[in-house]
């Protein structure tokens, strides 16, 4: 009897080279995700890609149903430049669901309740920082758009207070989402304590960004920095970035505040003190504007590592901060 052997092949395990690179999601999978999470522009782009339809073909099929909409309007909708709002535009979106073979209300529901989450209510920069004129001048010199194009998803910030009670540095790890197409930068703002020498403040990109132009206003202690992405974000896309301001040039620090032009994300602020200079009392607070009285004041307990923190699960436009008292 002839002997024979069985060819046993090892089952590939995660990380095994035999598995190859992770597969890119199929157009249908990307469409399902976009319809679930929005925004409207991303869902429309995904539907067009999944069906393989050019805009002029979509326009023709809409016309066959008695709906007249221009190719330019369709392009604006899928790029997030404009949103269908007029009654005839909303009728066109309903017809689009049929043309693109989508479930009823798959697109129209993203125009209504989710419209506010795509582009949260905004508060002007000038209401968040007391030297408003200086800030607006620096932003104008960078040709900054009025809305910035980004809002916070998650932001973790760690402020370091040195042995001489000065703000030595602050690190930010930030997840942002674009609410319009074409965003290629984040503008980071630093407001030093009294006596801050803006020329000596340094900025570092810690991850997924590089430092671009820097604008300084010595009299007010305000610095605005471009943090550049590798490419342009589309509406609904996110970016993760890290950056650091190194200061240490100002007078003893008594508080740290962060202004938010948009609401809707999460924010964590940790302030760490040198063991040689610990405060005697710490509190968290909020303000609707930079000059308004403090609200929602609450005591914070300094932990054994010499730090305090606050966690805000749902940011509202305005100012959040921590204040402390020295002995």
C-alpha positions as CSV (number, residue, x, y, z in Angstrom):
1,X,0.0,0.0,0.0
2,X,1.5,3.3,-1.1
3,X,2.1,5.8,1.6
4,X,0.7,9.3,1.1
5,X,0.9,12.6,2.9
6,X,-1.7,15.3,3.5
7,X,-0.6,18.8,2.7
8,X,-1.5,20.8,5.8
9,X,-1.3,24.6,5.3
10,X,-1.0,26.9,8.3
11,X,-4.0,29.2,8.9
12,X,-2.8,32.8,8.5
13,X,-2.9,34.8,11.7
14,X,-3.4,38.5,12.2
15,X,-0.1,40.2,11.4
16,X,1.1,37.2,9.3
17,X,2.6,38.5,5.9
18,X,0.3,35.9,4.2
19,X,-2.6,38.1,5.0
20,X,-1.3,41.0,3.0
21,X,-2.4,44.6,3.5
22,X,-5.8,45.5,4.9
23,X,-8.4,45.7,2.1
24,X,-9.8,49.1,1.3
25,X,-13.6,49.2,2.1
26,X,-15.8,48.6,-1.0
27,X,-17.8,51.5,-2.4
28,X,-20.9,49.9,-1.0
29,X,-19.4,49.7,2.5
30,X,-18.2,53.3,2.3
31,X,-21.7,54.3,1.2
32,X,-23.4,52.5,4.1
33,X,-21.0,54.2,6.6
34,X,-21.6,57.6,5.1
35,X,-25.4,57.2,5.2
36,X,-25.1,56.2,8.8
37,X,-22.9,59.0,10.0
38,X,-23.2,61.8,7.5
39,X,-22.7,64.6,6.7
40,X,-25.0,65.0,3.7
41,X,-22.2,66.0,1.4
42,X,-20.1,62.9,2.2
43,X,-23.1,60.6,1.8
44,X,-24.0,62.1,-1.6
45,X,-20.4,61.7,-2.8
46,X,-20.3,58.1,-1.6
47,X,-23.6,57.4,-3.4
48,X,-22.4,58.8,-6.6
49,X,-19.2,56.8,-6.4
50,X,-21.0,53.6,-5.6
51,X,-23.4,53.9,-8.5
52,X,-20.7,55.2,-10.9
53,X,-22.8,58.1,-12.1
54,X,-21.4,61.4,-13.3
55,X,-23.2,64.6,-12.4
56,X,-24.5,65.2,-15.9
57,X,-26.1,61.8,-16.0
58,X,-27.7,62.4,-12.6
59,X,-29.0,65.8,-13.9
60,X,-30.5,64.0,-16.9
61,X,-32.3,61.4,-14.8
62,X,-33.7,64.0,-12.5
63,X,-34.9,65.9,-15.6
64,X,-36.8,62.8,-16.7
65,X,-38.6,63.0,-13.4
66,X,-39.5,66.6,-13.9
67,X,-36.9,67.9,-11.5
68,X,-34.6,70.6,-12.8
69,X,-31.3,71.1,-11.0
70,X,-28.0,72.4,-12.3
71,X,-24.7,70.4,-12.4
72,X,-23.1,73.2,-10.5
73,X,-25.7,72.9,-7.7
74,X,-25.1,69.1,-7.5
75,X,-21.4,69.7,-7.4
76,X,-21.7,72.2,-4.6
77,X,-23.9,69.8,-2.6
78,X,-21.4,66.9,-2.9
79,X,-18.5,69.2,-2.0
80,X,-20.3,70.7,1.1
81,X,-20.1,74.2,-0.3
82,X,-23.9,74.6,-0.2
83,X,-26.7,72.6,1.3
84,X,-30.1,72.1,-0.3
85,X,-32.6,74.2,1.6
86,X,-35.2,75.6,-0.7
87,X,-38.4,73.5,-1.3
88,X,-37.4,72.7,-4.9
89,X,-34.0,71.6,-3.8
90,X,-35.4,69.3,-1.1
91,X,-37.7,67.8,-3.8
92,X,-34.6,67.2,-5.9
93,X,-32.9,65.4,-3.0
94,X,-36.0,63.1,-2.6
95,X,-35.7,62.3,-6.3
96,X,-31.9,61.7,-5.9
97,X,-32.7,58.9,-3.4
98,X,-34.6,57.2,-6.2
99,X,-32.0,57.9,-8.9
100,X,-29.2,56.6,-6.7
101,X,-31.2,53.6,-5.5
102,X,-31.2,54.6,-1.9
103,X,-33.7,53.9,0.9
104,X,-36.4,56.6,1.3
105,X,-35.1,59.5,3.5
106,X,-31.5,58.2,3.4
107,X,-30.3,61.6,2.2
108,X,-33.0,63.9,3.4
109,X,-32.6,63.0,7.0
110,X,-29.0,64.2,6.9
111,X,-30.1,67.6,5.9
112,X,-32.4,68.1,8.9
113,X,-31.4,67.1,12.4
114,X,-27.8,66.4,11.4
115,X,-27.3,69.8,9.8
116,X,-26.5,71.3,13.2
117,X,-23.9,68.6,14.0
118,X,-22.1,69.1,10.6
119,X,-21.6,72.8,11.3
120,X,-22.2,73.5,15.0
121,X,-23.3,77.0,16.2
122,X,-20.3,79.3,16.1
123,X,-19.1,82.1,18.3
124,X,-16.7,84.7,16.9
125,X,-13.0,84.5,17.9
126,X,-13.2,88.1,19.2
127,X,-15.6,87.0,22.0
128,X,-13.1,84.4,23.3
129,X,-10.0,86.4,23.9
130,X,-9.7,89.8,25.7
131,X,-7.2,91.4,23.3
132,X,-9.7,90.9,20.5
133,X,-8.3,93.5,18.2
134,X,-4.9,92.0,18.3
135,X,-6.2,88.5,17.6
136,X,-8.4,89.7,14.7
137,X,-5.4,91.5,13.2
138,X,-3.2,88.4,13.3
139,X,-6.0,86.2,11.8
140,X,-6.5,88.7,9.0
141,X,-2.8,88.6,8.2
142,X,-3.1,84.9,7.7
143,X,-6.2,85.3,5.5
144,X,-8.1,83.1,8.0
145,X,-11.7,82.3,7.0
146,X,-14.4,83.4,9.4
147,X,-15.3,79.9,10.6
148,X,-11.9,78.2,10.3
149,X,-13.7,75.2,8.7
150,X,-13.0,72.9,11.7
151,X,-14.6,72.0,14.9
152,X,-13.4,69.9,17.9
153,X,-14.2,66.2,18.2
154,X,-11.8,65.4,21.1
155,X,-9.1,67.7,22.6
156,X,-6.7,66.7,25.4
157,X,-4.5,69.5,26.7
158,X,-1.8,69.4,29.3
159,X,-0.5,72.6,30.8
160,X,2.8,72.6,32.6
161,X,3.5,75.2,35.4
162,X,7.1,75.5,36.5
163,X,9.0,76.0,39.8
164,X,8.7,79.8,39.4
165,X,4.9,79.5,39.0
166,X,5.3,80.3,35.3
167,X,3.5,78.6,32.4
168,X,6.4,76.7,30.9
169,X,4.6,74.7,28.1
170,X,1.3,73.3,27.0
171,X,0.8,70.2,24.9
172,X,-2.3,69.6,22.8
173,X,-3.5,66.4,21.2
174,X,-6.5,67.3,19.0
175,X,-9.0,65.5,16.8
176,X,-10.9,67.9,14.5
177,X,-13.6,67.5,11.9
178,X,-14.0,69.6,8.8
179,X,-17.5,71.0,8.2
180,X,-16.6,72.2,4.7
181,X,-14.4,71.0,1.9
182,X,-10.8,72.2,1.3
183,X,-9.5,72.7,4.8
184,X,-5.8,72.2,4.9
185,X,-4.7,73.8,8.2
186,X,-5.5,74.4,11.9
187,X,-4.9,77.8,13.5
188,X,-3.5,77.4,17.0
189,X,-3.7,80.5,19.3
190,X,-1.5,81.1,22.4
191,X,-2.1,84.0,24.8
192,X,0.8,84.3,27.2
193,X,0.6,85.6,30.8
194,X,1.5,89.3,31.4
195,X,5.1,90.0,30.5
196,X,5.2,87.2,27.9
197,X,8.0,87.6,25.3
198,X,6.3,86.4,22.2
199,X,9.6,86.3,20.3
200,X,10.9,83.7,22.7
201,X,7.8,81.4,22.5
202,X,8.4,78.3,20.4
203,X,6.0,76.1,18.7
204,X,6.5,72.4,17.8
205,X,4.4,70.0,15.7
206,X,4.1,66.8,17.7
207,X,2.3,64.7,15.1
208,X,0.5,64.8,11.8
209,X,1.1,68.5,11.1
210,X,3.9,70.9,10.4
211,X,4.4,74.4,11.6
212,X,3.6,77.0,8.9
213,X,3.5,80.8,9.3
214,X,3.6,82.4,12.8
215,X,2.2,85.7,13.7
216,X,3.1,87.5,17.0
217,X,1.7,90.5,18.7
218,X,4.1,91.4,21.5
219,X,2.0,94.1,23.2
220,X,-0.8,91.7,23.9
221,X,1.2,88.4,24.2
222,X,-0.9,86.7,21.5
223,X,0.6,84.3,18.9
224,X,-1.3,82.6,16.0
225,X,0.3,79.6,14.3
226,X,-0.6,77.7,11.2
227,X,-0.4,73.9,11.6
228,X,-0.5,72.5,8.1
229,X,-2.0,69.1,7.2
230,X,-0.6,66.8,4.5
231,X,-3.6,67.3,2.3
232,X,-7.0,69.0,2.1
233,X,-9.9,67.6,4.2
234,X,-13.4,67.1,2.7
235,X,-16.5,68.0,4.7
236,X,-17.0,65.3,7.4
237,X,-13.4,64.1,7.4
238,X,-11.3,64.2,10.5
239,X,-7.6,64.9,11.3
240,X,-5.5,64.0,14.4
241,X,-2.8,66.5,15.3
242,X,-0.4,67.2,18.2
243,X,1.4,70.4,18.9
244,X,3.3,72.2,21.8
245,X,3.8,75.8,22.8
246,X,7.0,76.4,24.9
247,X,6.8,79.6,26.8
248,X,8.1,80.2,30.3
249,X,8.6,84.0,29.7
250,X,5.6,85.4,31.5
251,X,4.7,86.4,35.1
252,X,3.4,83.8,37.6
253,X,0.3,82.2,36.1
254,X,-3.0,82.2,37.9
255,X,-5.3,80.5,35.4
256,X,-5.5,78.8,32.0
257,X,-8.4,79.2,29.7
258,X,-9.4,77.6,26.3
259,X,-11.9,79.3,24.0
260,X,-14.2,77.3,21.7
261,X,-15.8,78.9,18.6
262,X,-17.9,75.7,18.1
263,X,-19.6,73.4,20.5
264,X,-20.3,69.6,20.3
265,X,-17.0,67.9,21.1
266,X,-15.2,66.6,24.2
267,X,-12.4,68.5,26.0
268,X,-10.0,67.4,28.8
269,X,-7.7,70.0,30.4
270,X,-5.0,68.9,32.9
271,X,-2.8,71.4,34.7
272,X,0.4,70.0,36.2
273,X,2.4,71.9,38.8
274,X,6.1,71.6,39.8
275,X,6.5,70.0,43.2
276,X,8.4,73.0,44.4
277,X,5.4,75.3,43.7
278,X,2.0,73.8,44.5
279,X,-1.1,76.0,44.6
280,X,-3.4,76.0,47.7
281,X,-6.7,76.1,45.9
282,X,-7.9,75.2,42.4
283,X,-11.3,75.7,40.7
284,X,-12.8,75.0,37.3
285,X,-15.1,77.5,35.6
286,X,-16.8,78.5,32.4
287,X,-17.7,81.8,30.7
288,X,-19.9,82.5,27.6
289,X,-17.4,85.1,26.6
290,X,-13.9,86.2,27.7
291,X,-15.2,89.2,29.6
292,X,-18.3,87.6,31.2
293,X,-18.4,86.6,34.9
294,X,-17.4,83.1,35.7
295,X,-20.1,80.4,35.8
296,X,-20.3,76.8,36.8
297,X,-17.4,77.3,39.4
298,X,-16.4,74.1,41.2
299,X,-13.5,73.1,43.4
300,X,-10.8,70.8,42.1
301,X,-8.6,68.5,44.2
302,X,-4.9,68.5,43.6
303,X,-3.8,64.9,43.3
304,X,-0.6,63.2,44.6
305,X,1.1,63.9,41.3
306,X,0.6,67.7,41.6
307,X,-2.1,68.0,39.0
308,X,-5.8,68.9,38.5
309,X,-8.0,68.4,35.6
310,X,-11.5,69.0,34.1
311,X,-13.5,66.9,31.6
312,X,-16.2,68.5,29.5
313,X,-18.3,65.8,27.7
314,X,-20.2,68.3,25.5
315,X,-18.4,71.5,24.7
316,X,-20.5,74.7,24.4
317,X,-19.2,77.8,22.5
318,X,-17.4,80.0,25.0
319,X,-14.5,79.6,27.4
320,X,-13.5,76.8,29.8
321,X,-10.7,77.1,32.3
322,X,-9.0,76.3,35.6
323,X,-7.9,78.9,38.1
324,X,-5.6,78.5,41.1
325,X,-4.4,80.5,44.1
326,X,-0.8,80.6,45.4
327,X,-0.1,80.8,49.1
